[in-house]
Amino acid sequence: MKIVIIEDENLSAEHLTNLLQKIDLSIAVVNYFDTVSASVAAFNEGLSADLIFMDIHLADGNSFEIFNQVKLEIPVIFTTAFDNYAIQAFKQNSVDYLLKPIALQDLKFAIEKFKKQQKLVNNDLVLSITSAYQQINKEYKTRFLVKLGQTIDTIPTDEIHHFETKDSLSFLVTNKGNHFLIDYTLDQLETLLQPKNFFRINRKIILNIQSKKKVSTYFNSRLSITTKFLDNEARIVSRERVNDFKKWLDN
């Protein structure tokens, strides 16, 4: 773990370094700074670290001035002899706020808190990357199996006008207006269809983007879609889906 200490008292900086070594030998203090100006210059030049310990009163001013001069995304643990800066400290990217003289147990708690936060961040990042990868590589249905009397046929998704639900049954409706009963719920279909091509405009309808002729504003912050085979109620984009529908159109 790489740590930067911003502290204008040498004894305090040495004391903090010794405590950190007692907690974790893998901790490496890579830089010390005792002024706002030196800290800002270093971060502007690309200095990176895992964690910063920052005293509030420095040789040339208040350390909060650093945040006004540089975009600092590295987590910070503030250290100070005064407790009247706590609220301001936590408005920054703060992990904790330690009062001097720093006690070993308090420092240990702050380090553990930082590690837990980083673990959560890393887990979220892994989940996000995994989800994005799965989304990119996911294979969506390109056709659906339907029955025509005693025969079975397949209908490609580009020939589907929309999907609808009536009386707890789901139907595929083709561009020619033919209706076929299918064994999927609309919730299931949302995960099986290519999201760039199909959108669930309300509880009862999933529409193919090619089926849309015109979109108009409608009563109560909703939208109305001009399209074939849908009655007045079915063609309405529900209010809670309007923003996502607009993003879908703009995709």
PEWO-V608900 format. One record per residue. N is the residue number from 0. PHI is phi as a letter, one per 40 degrees, with the letter a starting at -180 (none if undefined). Layout:
n:N phi:PHI
n:N phi:PHI
This chain:
n:0 phi:none
n:1 phi:c
n:2 phi:b
n:3 phi:b
n:4 phi:b
n:5 phi:b
n:6 phi:a
n:7 phi:c
n:8 phi:b
n:9 phi:d
n:10 phi:c
n:11 phi:c
n:12 phi:c
n:13 phi:c
n:14 phi:c
n:15 phi:c
n:16 phi:c
n:17 phi:c
n:18 phi:c
n:19 phi:c
n:20 phi:c
n:21 phi:c
n:22 phi:c
n:23 phi:a
n:24 phi:c
n:25 phi:c
n:26 phi:c
n:27 phi:b
n:28 phi:c
n:29 phi:c
n:30 phi:a
n:31 phi:b
n:32 phi:b
n:33 phi:b
n:34 phi:b
n:35 phi:c
n:36 phi:c
n:37 phi:c
n:38 phi:c
n:39 phi:c
n:40 phi:c
n:41 phi:c
n:42 phi:c
n:43 phi:c
n:44 phi:c
n:45 phi:h
n:46 phi:d
n:47 phi:b
n:48 phi:a
n:49 phi:c
n:50 phi:a
n:51 phi:b
n:52 phi:b
n:53 phi:b
n:54 phi:c
n:55 phi:c
n:56 phi:c
n:57 phi:b
n:58 phi:c
n:59 phi:b
n:60 phi:i
n:61 phi:c
n:62 phi:c
n:63 phi:c
n:64 phi:c
n:65 phi:d
n:66 phi:c
n:67 phi:c
n:68 phi:b
n:69 phi:a
n:70 phi:c
n:71 phi:b
n:72 phi:b
n:73 phi:c
n:74 phi:d
n:75 phi:b
n:76 phi:b
n:77 phi:c
n:78 phi:b
n:79 phi:a
n:80 phi:c
n:81 phi:b
n:82 phi:b
n:83 phi:c
n:84 phi:b
n:85 phi:d
n:86 phi:c
n:87 phi:c
n:88 phi:c
n:89 phi:c
n:90 phi:c
n:91 phi:c
n:92 phi:c
n:93 phi:c
n:94 phi:c
n:95 phi:a
n:96 phi:b
n:97 phi:b
n:98 phi:c
n:99 phi:c
n:100 phi:c
n:101 phi:c
n:102 phi:c
n:103 phi:d
n:104 phi:c
n:105 phi:c
n:106 phi:c
n:107 phi:c
n:108 phi:c
n:109 phi:c
n:110 phi:c
n:111 phi:c
n:112 phi:c
n:113 phi:c
n:114 phi:c
n:115 phi:c
n:116 phi:c
n:117 phi:c
n:118 phi:c
n:119 phi:c
n:120 phi:c
n:121 phi:c
n:122 phi:c
n:123 phi:c
n:124 phi:c
n:125 phi:c
n:126 phi:c
n:127 phi:c
n:128 phi:c
n:129 phi:c
n:130 phi:c
n:131 phi:c
n:132 phi:c
n:133 phi:c
n:134 phi:c
n:135 phi:c
n:136 phi:c
n:137 phi:c
n:138 phi:c
n:139 phi:c
n:140 phi:c
n:141 phi:b
n:142 phi:a
n:143 phi:b
n:144 phi:c
n:145 phi:b
n:146 phi:b
n:147 phi:b
n:148 phi:g
n:149 phi:c
n:150 phi:b
n:151 phi:b
n:152 phi:a
n:153 phi:b
n:154 phi:b
n:155 phi:c
n:156 phi:c
n:157 phi:c
n:158 phi:b
n:159 phi:c
n:160 phi:c
n:161 phi:a
n:162 phi:b
n:163 phi:a
n:164 phi:b
n:165 phi:a
n:166 phi:f
n:167 phi:g
n:168 phi:b
n:169 phi:b
n:170 phi:b
n:171 phi:c
n:172 phi:b
n:173 phi:c
n:174 phi:c
n:175 phi:c
n:176 phi:g
n:177 phi:c
n:178 phi:b
n:179 phi:b
n:180 phi:c
n:181 phi:b
n:182 phi:c
n:183 phi:b
n:184 phi:c
n:185 phi:c
n:186 phi:c
n:187 phi:c
n:188 phi:c
n:189 phi:d
n:190 phi:c
n:191 phi:c
n:192 phi:c
n:193 phi:c
n:194 phi:c
n:195 phi:c
n:196 phi:b
n:197 phi:b
n:198 phi:a
n:199 phi:c
n:200 phi:c
n:201 phi:a
n:202 phi:c
n:203 phi:b
n:204 phi:b
n:205 phi:b
n:206 phi:b
n:207 phi:c
n:208 phi:d
n:209 phi:c
n:210 phi:c
n:211 phi:c
n:212 phi:b
n:213 phi:a
n:214 phi:b
n:215 phi:b
n:216 phi:c
n:217 phi:a
n:218 phi:d
n:219 phi:g
n:220 phi:g
n:221 phi:b
n:222 phi:b
n:223 phi:b
n:224 phi:b
n:225 phi:c
n:226 phi:a
n:227 phi:c
n:228 phi:g
n:229 phi:b
n:230 phi:c
n:231 phi:d
n:232 phi:c
n:233 phi:c
n:234 phi:c
n:235 phi:c
n:236 phi:c
n:237 phi:c
n:238 phi:d
n:239 phi:c
n:240 phi:b
n:241 phi:c
n:242 phi:c
n:243 phi:c
n:244 phi:c
n:245 phi:c
n:246 phi:c
n:247 phi:c
n:248 phi:c
n:249 phi:c
n:250 phi:c
